[in-house]
């Protein structure tokens, strides 16, 4: 007796199949069209990488680590700015997400207003927020922290709210049926279901903010980014190479630590 072939999932049968070759041809055609529009020639593209590698070898090597203690202090400042921006965004995003989730919003007006605030924070880049705070507050780390926090609210508020909308409605309804207060329902039946997602997305946002805080240092928010732009402006490319190596090590260490924490929590 022949064994029946298991049927595929309906969604898989309905999914359109786009050949890989067709996709590659479309991407290549679009890339050529954009290059023509930008005035970038094939000769320029072919010579860009060798020219850049020659610049690294002749101008930026060997790196100058003579000011390593200053670079380490600037690196610590960058990590602190990213941490404060992420922590502040997390503390604000969670209450906003509870109001922006369709299954928990107390009123449609509250839902729409909160969603608008989250979208606005996400639409404005952290770089722009930092420039505005630098103009209002002056140079320093505070504009960087506030810029990161506001933009992070847009991302964290959105993913938190979407995860809250996906929870199992059974436990919250059971607690509400026995007379539990809405805050008790949130604390006992909603938060426990979303904790793994909150941890994972918060750590992911911290990874992003580490990189963003380096860029924000260029606009005067301090940290290792400020050291990088100072070295480049002074045409001290060997010191700039040392800064880039420190940045590379920082990003690798933070990413490794975040992955370890995420695995333990999940």
C-alpha positions as protocol buffer text, in pm:
chain_id: "A"
residue {
  index: 1
  type: UNK
  ca { x: 0 y: 0 z: 0 }
}
residue {
  index: 2
  type: UNK
  ca { x: 144 y: 333 z: -105 }
}
residue {
  index: 3
  type: UNK
  ca { x: 212 y: 584 z: 167 }
}
residue {
  index: 4
  type: UNK
  ca { x: 13 y: 903 z: 104 }
}
residue {
  index: 5
  type: UNK
  ca { x: 227 y: 1205 z: 35 }
}
residue {
  index: 6
  type: UNK
  ca { x: 174 y: 1468 z: 304 }
}
residue {
  index: 7
  type: UNK
  ca { x: 0 y: 1772 z: 162 }
}
residue {
  index: 8
  type: UNK
  ca { x: 170 y: 2103 z: 182 }
}
residue {
  index: 9
  type: UNK
  ca { x: 38 y: 2386 z: 388 }
}
residue {
  index: 10
  type: UNK
  ca { x: -217 y: 2593 z: 186 }
}
residue {
  index: 11
  type: UNK
  ca { x: -14 y: 2909 z: 241 }
}
residue {
  index: 12
  type: UNK
  ca { x: 290 y: 2741 z: 88 }
}
residue {
  index: 13
  type: UNK
  ca { x: 88 y: 2631 z: -217 }
}
residue {
  index: 14
  type: UNK
  ca { x: -41 y: 2984 z: -269 }
}
residue {
  index: 15
  type: UNK
  ca { x: 295 y: 3154 z: -227 }
}
residue {
  index: 16
  type: UNK
  ca { x: 419 y: 3298 z: -558 }
}
residue {
  index: 17
  type: UNK
  ca { x: 747 y: 3155 z: -682 }
}
residue {
  index: 18
  type: UNK
  ca { x: 992 y: 3412 z: -825 }
}
residue {
  index: 19
  type: UNK
  ca { x: 1293 y: 3251 z: -996 }
}
residue {
  index: 20
  type: UNK
  ca { x: 1626 y: 3346 z: -843 }
}
residue {
  index: 21
  type: UNK
  ca { x: 1774 y: 3435 z: -1180 }
}
residue {
  index: 22
  type: UNK
  ca { x: 1486 y: 3672 z: -1256 }
}
residue {
  index: 23
  type: UNK
  ca { x: 1529 y: 3843 z: -920 }
}
residue {
  index: 24
  type: UNK
  ca { x: 1904 y: 3882 z: -974 }
}
residue {
  index: 25
  type: UNK
  ca { x: 1846 y: 4028 z: -1322 }
}
residue {
  index: 26
  type: UNK
  ca { x: 1595 y: 4279 z: -1186 }
}
residue {
  index: 27
  type: UNK
  ca { x: 1833 y: 4387 z: -910 }
}
residue {
  index: 28
  type: UNK
  ca { x: 2123 y: 4419 z: -1154 }
}
residue {
  index: 29
  type: UNK
  ca { x: 1912 y: 4625 z: -1396 }
}
residue {
  index: 30
  type: UNK
  ca { x: 1795 y: 4853 z: -1117 }
}
residue {
  index: 31
  type: UNK
  ca { x: 2153 y: 4895 z: -990 }
}
residue {
  index: 32
  type: UNK
  ca { x: 2278 y: 4990 z: -1338 }
}
residue {
  index: 33
  type: UNK
  ca { x: 1993 y: 5240 z: -1380 }
}
residue {
  index: 34
  type: UNK
  ca { x: 2072 y: 5403 z: -1045 }
}
residue {
  index: 35
  type: UNK
  ca { x: 2444 y: 5422 z: -1129 }
}
residue {
  index: 36
  type: UNK
  ca { x: 2363 y: 5594 z: -1459 }
}
residue {
  index: 37
  type: UNK
  ca { x: 2135 y: 5838 z: -1281 }
}
residue {
  index: 38
  type: UNK
  ca { x: 2403 y: 5919 z: -1022 }
}
residue {
  index: 39
  type: UNK
  ca { x: 2675 y: 5950 z: -1284 }
}
residue {
  index: 40
  type: UNK
  ca { x: 2880 y: 5664 z: -1140 }
}
residue {
  index: 41
  type: UNK
  ca { x: 3079 y: 5479 z: -1404 }
}
residue {
  index: 42
  type: UNK
  ca { x: 3197 y: 5121 z: -1402 }
}
residue {
  index: 43
  type: UNK
  ca { x: 3558 y: 5241 z: -1406 }
}
residue {
  index: 44
  type: UNK
  ca { x: 3499 y: 5439 z: -1085 }
}
residue {
  index: 45
  type: UNK
  ca { x: 3341 y: 5137 z: -917 }
}
residue {
  index: 46
  type: UNK
  ca { x: 3627 y: 4910 z: -1026 }
}
residue {
  index: 47
  type: UNK
  ca { x: 3895 y: 5147 z: -893 }
}
residue {
  index: 48
  type: UNK
  ca { x: 3718 y: 5242 z: -567 }
}
residue {
  index: 49
  type: UNK
  ca { x: 3816 y: 4937 z: -361 }
}
residue {
  index: 50
  type: UNK
  ca { x: 4186 y: 4927 z: -467 }
}
residue {
  index: 51
  type: UNK
  ca { x: 4216 y: 5302 z: -408 }
}
residue {
  index: 52
  type: UNK
  ca { x: 4062 y: 5270 z: -63 }
}
residue {
  index: 53
  type: UNK
  ca { x: 4287 y: 4977 z: 30 }
}
residue {
  index: 54
  type: UNK
  ca { x: 4593 y: 5172 z: -84 }
}
residue {
  index: 55
  type: UNK
  ca { x: 4480 y: 5466 z: 129 }
}
residue {
  index: 56
  type: UNK
  ca { x: 4449 y: 5240 z: 432 }
}
residue {
  index: 57
  type: UNK
  ca { x: 4792 y: 5089 z: 379 }
}
residue {
  index: 58
  type: UNK
  ca { x: 4978 y: 5410 z: 303 }
}
residue {
  index: 59
  type: UNK
  ca { x: 4800 y: 5667 z: 523 }
}
residue {
  index: 60
  type: UNK
  ca { x: 4624 y: 5494 z: 812 }
}
residue {
  index: 61
  type: UNK
  ca { x: 4869 y: 5215 z: 892 }
}
residue {
  index: 62
  type: UNK
  ca { x: 5006 y: 5157 z: 1150 }
}
residue {
  index: 63
  type: UNK
  ca { x: 4739 y: 5284 z: 1392 }
}
residue {
  index: 64
  type: UNK
  ca { x: 4848 y: 5533 z: 1657 }
}
residue {
  index: 65
  type: UNK
  ca { x: 4748 y: 5402 z: 2001 }
}
residue {
  index: 66
  type: UNK
  ca { x: 4954 y: 5658 z: 2194 }
}
residue {
  index: 67
  type: UNK
  ca { x: 4636 y: 5811 z: 2341 }
}
residue {
  index: 68
  type: UNK
  ca { x: 4472 y: 5479 z: 2429 }
}
residue {
  index: 69
  type: UNK
  ca { x: 4364 y: 5583 z: 2785 }
}
residue {
  index: 70
  type: UNK
  ca { x: 4174 y: 5879 z: 2639 }
}
residue {
  index: 71
  type: UNK
  ca { x: 4013 y: 5650 z: 2381 }
}
residue {
  index: 72
  type: UNK
  ca { x: 3904 y: 5405 z: 2651 }
}
residue {
  index: 73
  type: UNK
  ca { x: 3747 y: 5686 z: 2856 }
}
residue {
  index: 74
  type: UNK
  ca { x: 3564 y: 5806 z: 2544 }
}
residue {
  index: 75
  type: UNK
  ca { x: 3450 y: 5449 z: 2477 }
}
residue {
  index: 76
  type: UNK
  ca { x: 3308 y: 5419 z: 2827 }
}
residue {
  index: 77
  type: UNK
  ca { x: 3125 y: 5748 z: 2774 }
}
residue {
  index: 78
  type: UNK
  ca { x: 2975 y: 5611 z: 2451 }
}
residue {
  index: 79
  type: UNK
  ca { x: 2851 y: 5298 z: 2628 }
}
residue {
  index: 80
  type: UNK
  ca { x: 2700 y: 5509 z: 2908 }
}
residue {
  index: 81
  type: UNK
  ca { x: 2517 y: 5732 z: 2659 }
}
residue {
  index: 82
  type: UNK
  ca { x: 2376 y: 5427 z: 2478 }
}
residue {
  index: 83
  type: UNK
  ca { x: 2275 y: 5263 z: 2806 }
}
residue {
  index: 84
  type: UNK
  ca { x: 2096 y: 5570 z: 2941 }
}
residue {
  index: 85
  type: UNK
  ca { x: 1920 y: 5629 z: 2609 }
}
residue {
  index: 86
  type: UNK
  ca { x: 1804 y: 5267 z: 2594 }
}
residue {
  index: 87
  type: UNK
  ca { x: 1699 y: 5255 z: 2961 }
}
residue {
  index: 88
  type: UNK
  ca { x: 1503 y: 5578 z: 2933 }
}
residue {
  index: 89
  type: UNK
  ca { x: 1332 y: 5463 z: 2615 }
}
residue {
  index: 90
  type: UNK
  ca { x: 1242 y: 5128 z: 2773 }
}
residue {
  index: 91
  type: UNK
  ca { x: 1083 y: 5289 z: 3079 }
}
residue {
  index: 92
  type: UNK
  ca { x: 873 y: 5520 z: 2860 }
}
residue {
  index: 93
  type: UNK
  ca { x: 796 y: 5275 z: 2579 }
}
residue {
  index: 94
  type: UNK
  ca { x: 634 y: 5006 z: 2795 }
}
residue {
  index: 95
  type: UNK
  ca { x: 351 y: 5228 z: 2930 }
}
residue {
  index: 96
  type: UNK
  ca { x: 303 y: 5376 z: 2583 }
}
residue {
  index: 97
  type: UNK
  ca { x: 286 y: 5028 z: 2433 }
}
residue {
  index: 98
  type: UNK
  ca { x: 15 y: 4924 z: 2679 }
}
residue {
  index: 99
  type: UNK
  ca { x: -192 y: 5221 z: 2562 }
}
residue {
  index: 100
  type: UNK
  ca { x: -106 y: 5161 z: 2195 }
}
residue {
  index: 101
  type: UNK
  ca { x: -209 y: 4794 z: 2193 }
}
residue {
  index: 102
  type: UNK
  ca { x: -557 y: 4742 z: 2048 }
}
residue {
  index: 103
  type: UNK
  ca { x: -649 y: 4480 z: 2306 }
}
residue {
  index: 104
  type: UNK
  ca { x: -556 y: 4703 z: 2605 }
}
residue {
  index: 105
  type: UNK
  ca { x: -618 y: 5062 z: 2492 }
}
residue {
  index: 106
  type: UNK
  ca { x: -888 y: 5217 z: 2715 }
}
residue {
  index: 107
  type: UNK
  ca { x: -1032 y: 5432 z: 2433 }
}
residue {
  index: 108
  type: UNK
  ca { x: -985 y: 5471 z: 2055 }
}
residue {
  index: 109
  type: UNK
  ca { x: -867 y: 5830 z: 2104 }
}
residue {
  index: 110
  type: UNK
  ca { x: -599 y: 5717 z: 2348 }
}
residue {
  index: 111
  type: UNK
  ca { x: -495 y: 5443 z: 2106 }
}
residue {
  index: 112
  type: UNK
  ca { x: -468 y: 5682 z: 1809 }
}
residue {
  index: 113
  type: UNK
  ca { x: -284 y: 5950 z: 2006 }
}
residue {
  index: 114
  type: UNK
  ca { x: -30 y: 5707 z: 2149 }
}
residue {
  index: 115
  type: UNK
  ca { x: 30 y: 5547 z: 1810 }
}
residue {
  index: 116
  type: UNK
  ca { x: 90 y: 5893 z: 1663 }
}
residue {
  index: 117
  type: UNK
  ca { x: 348 y: 5975 z: 1930 }
}
residue {
  index: 118
  type: UNK
  ca { x: 530 y: 5645 z: 1871 }
}
residue {
  index: 119
  type: UNK
  ca { x: 524 y: 5696 z: 1493 }
}
residue {
  index: 120
  type: UNK
  ca { x: 655 y: 6052 z: 1527 }
}
residue {
  index: 121
  type: UNK
  ca { x: 948 y: 5936 z: 1742 }
}
residue {
  index: 122
  type: UNK
  ca { x: 1029 y: 5667 z: 1489 }
}
residue {
  index: 123
  type: UNK
  ca { x: 1000 y: 5899 z: 1188 }
}
residue {
  index: 124
  type: UNK
  ca { x: 1256 y: 6153 z: 1313 }
}
residue {
  index: 125
  type: UNK
  ca { x: 1613 y: 6011 z: 1307 }
}
residue {
  index: 126
  type: UNK
  ca { x: 1814 y: 6015 z: 1629 }
}
residue {
  index: 127
  type: UNK
  ca { x: 2074 y: 6226 z: 1446 }
}
residue {
  index: 128
  type: UNK
  ca { x: 1814 y: 6500 z: 1389 }
}
residue {
  index: 129
  type: UNK
  ca { x: 1692 y: 6481 z: 1750 }
}
residue {
  index: 130
  type: UNK
  ca { x: 2051 y: 6515 z: 1871 }
}
residue {
  index: 131
  type: UNK
  ca { x: 2113 y: 6819 z: 1648 }
}
residue {
  index: 132
  type: UNK
  ca { x: 1800 y: 6985 z: 1787 }
}
residue {
  index: 133
  type: UNK
  ca { x: 1905 y: 6917 z: 2146 }
}
residue {
  index: 134
  type: UNK
  ca { x: 2260 y: 7038 z: 2077 }
}
residue {
  index: 135
  type: UNK
  ca { x: 2115 y: 7363 z: 1940 }
}
residue {
  index: 136
  type: UNK
  ca { x: 1891 y: 7401 z: 2247 }
}
residue {
  index: 137
  type: UNK
  ca { x: 2116 y: 7267 z: 2525 }
}
residue {
  index: 138
  type: UNK
  ca { x: 2468 y: 7299 z: 2388 }
}
residue {
  index: 139
  type: UNK
  ca { x: 2737 y: 7038 z: 2341 }
}
residue {
  index: 140
  type: UNK
  ca { x: 2764 y: 6743 z: 2578 }
}
residue {
  index: 141
  type: UNK
  ca { x: 2629 y: 6398 z: 2646 }
}
residue {
  index: 142
  type: UNK
  ca { x: 2275 y: 6502 z: 2739 }
}
residue {
  index: 143
  type: UNK
  ca { x: 2170 y: 6581 z: 2378 }
}
residue {
  index: 144
  type: UNK
  ca { x: 2298 y: 6240 z: 2275 }
}
residue {
  index: 145
  type: UNK
  ca { x: 2108 y: 6060 z: 2550 }
}
residue {
  index: 146
  type: UNK
  ca { x: 1785 y: 6245 z: 2472 }
}
residue {
  index: 147
  type: UNK
  ca { x: 1821 y: 6195 z: 2098 }
}
residue {
  index: 148
  type: UNK
  ca { x: 1875 y: 5821 z: 2136 }
}
residue {
  index: 149
  type: UNK
  ca { x: 1592 y: 5787 z: 2387 }
}
residue {
  index: 150
  type: UNK
  ca { x: 1332 y: 5968 z: 2175 }
}
residue {
  index: 151
  type: UNK
  ca { x: 1411 y: 5777 z: 1857 }
}
residue {
  index: 152
  type: UNK
  ca { x: 1428 y: 5446 z: 2047 }
}
residue {
  index: 153
  type: UNK
  ca { x: 1078 y: 5508 z: 2185 }
}
residue {
  index: 154
  type: UNK
  ca { x: 951 y: 5491 z: 1828 }
}
residue {
  index: 155
  type: UNK
  ca { x: 1103 y: 5149 z: 1766 }
}
residue {
  index: 156
  type: UNK
  ca { x: 1050 y: 4992 z: 2109 }
}
residue {
  index: 157
  type: UNK
  ca { x: 697 y: 5128 z: 2149 }
}
residue {
  index: 158
  type: UNK
  ca { x: 597 y: 4975 z: 1816 }
}
residue {
  index: 159
  type: UNK
  ca { x: 743 y: 4628 z: 1875 }
}
residue {
  index: 160
  type: UNK
  ca { x: 622 y: 4617 z: 2237 }
}
residue {
  index: 161
  type: UNK
  ca { x: 267 y: 4708 z: 2131 }
}
residue {
  index: 162
  type: UNK
  ca { x: 264 y: 4451 z: 1852 }
}
residue {
  index: 163
  type: UNK
  ca { x: 381 y: 4180 z: 2088 }
}
residue {
  index: 164
  type: UNK
  ca { x: 118 y: 4274 z: 2346 }
}
residue {
  index: 165
  type: UNK
  ca { x: -151 y: 4246 z: 2078 }
}
residue {
  index: 166
  type: UNK
  ca { x: -40 y: 3886 z: 2013 }
}
residue {
  index: 167
  type: UNK
  ca { x: -77 y: 3758 z: 2372 }
}
residue {
  index: 168
  type: UNK
  ca { x: -311 y: 3477 z: 2466 }
}
residue {
  index: 169
  type: UNK
  ca { x: -634 y: 3654 z: 2575 }
}
residue {
  index: 170
  type: UNK
  ca { x: -732 y: 3369 z: 2809 }
}
residue {
  index: 171
  type: UNK
  ca { x: -533 y: 3462 z: 3123 }
}
residue {
  index: 172
  type: UNK
  ca { x: -626 y: 3835 z: 3115 }
}
residue {
  index: 173
  type: UNK
  ca { x: -994 y: 3751 z: 3064 }
}
residue {
  index: 174
  type: UNK
  ca { x: -987 y: 3499 z: 3347 }
}
residue {
  index: 175
  type: UNK
  ca { x: -838 y: 3751 z: 3591 }
}
residue {
  index: 176
  type: UNK
  ca { x: -1082 y: 4021 z: 3481 }
}
residue {
  index: 177
  type: UNK
  ca { x: -1371 y: 3779 z: 3530 }
}
residue {
  index: 178
  type: UNK
  ca { x: -1282 y: 3728 z: 3898 }
}
residue {
  index: 179
  type: UNK
  ca { x: -1266 y: 4102 z: 3961 }
}
residue {
  index: 180
  type: UNK
  ca { x: -894 y: 4176 z: 3922 }
}
residue {
  index: 181
  type: UNK
  ca { x: -794 y: 4540 z: 3877 }
}
residue {
  index: 182
  type: UNK
  ca { x: -668 y: 4633 z: 3526 }
}
residue {
  index: 183
  type: UNK
  ca { x: -319 y: 4694 z: 3665 }
}
residue {
  index: 184
  type: UNK
  ca { x: -325 y: 4350 z: 3825 }
}
residue {
  index: 185
  type: UNK
  ca { x: -430 y: 4198 z: 3493 }
}
residue {
  index: 186
  type: UNK
  ca { x: -137 y: 4371 z: 3321 }
}
residue {
  index: 187
  type: UNK
  ca { x: 113 y: 4271 z: 3590 }
}
residue {
  index: 188
  type: UNK
  ca { x: 1 y: 3909 z: 3628 }
}
residue {
  index: 189
  type: UNK
  ca { x: -133 y: 3809 z: 3286 }
}
residue {
  index: 190
  type: UNK
  ca { x: 14 y: 4043 z: 3023 }
}
residue {
  index: 191
  type: UNK
  ca { x: 371 y: 4123 z: 3125 }
}
residue {
  index: 192
  type: UNK
  ca { x: 474 y: 3759 z: 3191 }
}
residue {
  index: 193
  type: UNK
  ca { x: 372 y: 3667 z: 2836 }
}
residue {
  index: 194
  type: UNK
  ca { x: 580 y: 3939 z: 2672 }
}
residue {
  index: 195
  type: UNK
  ca { x: 893 y: 3941 z: 2892 }
}
residue {
  index: 196
  type: UNK
  ca { x: 1107 y: 3731 z: 2651 }
}
residue {
  index: 197
  type: UNK
  ca { x: 1019 y: 3959 z: 2361 }
}
residue {
  index: 198
  type: UNK
  ca { x: 1080 y: 4271 z: 2569 }
}
residue {
  index: 199
  type: UNK
  ca { x: 1425 y: 4149 z: 2670 }
}
residue {
  index: 200
  type: UNK
  ca { x: 1522 y: 4048 z: 2317 }
}
residue {
  index: 201
  type: UNK
  ca { x: 1406 y: 4372 z: 2155 }
}
residue {
  index: 202
  type: UNK
  ca { x: 1557 y: 4590 z: 2427 }
}
residue {
  index: 203
  type: UNK
  ca { x: 1897 y: 4424 z: 2388 }
}
residue {
  index: 204
  type: UNK
  ca { x: 1870 y: 4459 z: 2011 }
}
residue {
  index: 205
  type: UNK
  ca { x: 1795 y: 4827 z: 2052 }
}
residue {
  index: 206
  type: UNK
  ca { x: 2095 y: 4865 z: 2283 }
}
residue {
  index: 207
  type: UNK
  ca { x: 2315 y: 4716 z: 2009 }
}
residue {
  index: 208
  type: UNK
  ca { x: 2178 y: 4973 z: 1765 }
}
residue {
  index: 209
  type: UNK
  ca { x: 2222 y: 5258 z: 2012 }
}
residue {
  index: 210
  type: UNK
  ca { x: 2589 y: 5170 z: 2064 }
}
residue {
  index: 211
  type: UNK
  ca { x: 2645 y: 5232 z: 1693 }
}
residue {
  index: 212
  type: UNK
  ca { x: 2419 y: 5537 z: 1690 }
}
residue {
  index: 213
  type: UNK
  ca { x: 2594 y: 5695 z: 1988 }
}
residue {
  index: 214
  type: UNK
  ca { x: 2920 y: 5676 z: 1793 }
}
residue {
  index: 215
  type: UNK
  ca { x: 2759 y: 5873 z: 1511 }
}
residue {
  index: 216
  type: UNK
  ca { x: 2604 y: 6119 z: 1755 }
}
residue {
  index: 217
  type: UNK
  ca { x: 2949 y: 6193 z: 1891 }
}
residue {
  index: 218
  type: UNK
  ca { x: 3024 y: 6353 z: 1555 }
}
residue {
  index: 219
  type: UNK
  ca { x: 2763 y: 6625 z: 1621 }
}
residue {
  index: 220
  type: UNK
  ca { x: 2912 y: 6709 z: 1959 }
}
residue {
  index: 221
  type: UNK
  ca { x: 2747 y: 6455 z: 2188 }
}
residue {
  index: 222
  type: UNK
  ca { x: 3087 y: 6333 z: 2310 }
}
residue {
  index: 223
  type: UNK
  ca { x: 3228 y: 5984 z: 2329 }
}
residue {
  index: 224
  type: UNK
  ca { x: 3437 y: 5786 z: 2084 }
}
residue {
  index: 225
  type: UNK
  ca { x: 3259 y: 5943 z: 1786 }
}
residue {
  index: 226
  type: UNK
  ca { x: 3389 y: 6284 z: 1889 }
}
residue {
  index: 227
  type: UNK
  ca { x: 3743 y: 6142 z: 1905 }
}
residue {
  index: 228
  type: UNK
  ca { x: 3698 y: 6003 z: 1554 }
}
residue {
  index: 229
  type: UNK
  ca { x: 3579 y: 6325 z: 1396 }
}
residue {
  index: 230
  type: UNK
  ca { x: 3851 y: 6523 z: 1578 }
}
residue {
  index: 231
  type: UNK
  ca { x: 4120 y: 6294 z: 1439 }
}
residue {
  index: 232
  type: UNK
  ca { x: 3977 y: 6316 z: 1086 }
}
residue {
  index: 233
  type: UNK
  ca { x: 3951 y: 6694 z: 1100 }
}
residue {
  index: 234
  type: UNK
  ca { x: 4313 y: 6714 z: 1211 }
}
residue {
  index: 235
  type: UNK
  ca { x: 4412 y: 6478 z: 925 }
}
residue {
  index: 236
  type: UNK
  ca { x: 4557 y: 6245 z: 1187 }
}
residue {
  index: 237
  type: UNK
  ca { x: 4456 y: 5930 z: 1003 }
}
residue {
  index: 238
  type: UNK
  ca { x: 4665 y: 5692 z: 1212 }
}
residue {
  index: 239
  type: UNK
  ca { x: 4486 y: 5803 z: 1525 }
}
residue {
  index: 240
  type: UNK
  ca { x: 4157 y: 5771 z: 1333 }
}
residue {
  index: 241
  type: UNK
  ca { x: 4255 y: 5412 z: 1250 }
}
residue {
  index: 242
  type: UNK
  ca { x: 4313 y: 5344 z: 1620 }
}
residue {
  index: 243
  type: UNK
  ca { x: 3970 y: 5487 z: 1700 }
}
residue {
  index: 244
  type: UNK
  ca { x: 3808 y: 5264 z: 1436 }
}
residue {
  index: 245
  type: UNK
  ca { x: 3977 y: 4956 z: 1580 }
}
residue {
  index: 246
  type: UNK
  ca { x: 3852 y: 5047 z: 1929 }
}
residue {
  index: 247
  type: UNK
  ca { x: 3502 y: 5093 z: 1785 }
}
residue {
  index: 248
  type: UNK
  ca { x: 3520 y: 4752 z: 1614 }
}
residue {
  index: 249
  type: UNK
  ca { x: 3623 y: 4584 z: 1939 }
}
residue {
  index: 250
  type: UNK
  ca { x: 3347 y: 4767 z: 2131 }
}
residue {
  index: 251
  type: UNK
  ca { x: 3077 y: 4660 z: 1887 }
}
residue {
  index: 252
  type: UNK
  ca { x: 3197 y: 4299 z: 1892 }
}
residue {
  index: 253
  type: UNK
  ca { x: 3207 y: 4285 z: 2274 }
}
residue {
  index: 254
  type: UNK
  ca { x: 2862 y: 4442 z: 2313 }
}
residue {
  index: 255
  type: UNK
  ca { x: 2709 y: 4212 z: 2052 }
}
residue {
  index: 256
  type: UNK
  ca { x: 2860 y: 3903 z: 2216 }
}
residue {
  index: 257
  type: UNK
  ca { x: 2739 y: 4008 z: 2561 }
}
residue {
  index: 258
  type: UNK
  ca { x: 2391 y: 4085 z: 2428 }
}
residue {
  index: 259
  type: UNK
  ca { x: 2367 y: 3746 z: 2260 }
}
residue {
  index: 260
  type: UNK
  ca { x: 2466 y: 3570 z: 2581 }
}
residue {
  index: 261
  type: UNK
  ca { x: 2208 y: 3763 z: 2786 }
}
residue {
  index: 262
  type: UNK
  ca { x: 1941 y: 3697 z: 2524 }
}
residue {
  index: 263
  type: UNK
  ca { x: 2006 y: 3324 z: 2528 }
}
residue {
  index: 264
  type: UNK
  ca { x: 1990 y: 3307 z: 2906 }
}
residue {
  index: 265
  type: UNK
  ca { x: 1666 y: 3505 z: 2922 }
}
residue {
  index: 266
  type: UNK
  ca { x: 1496 y: 3315 z: 2640 }
}
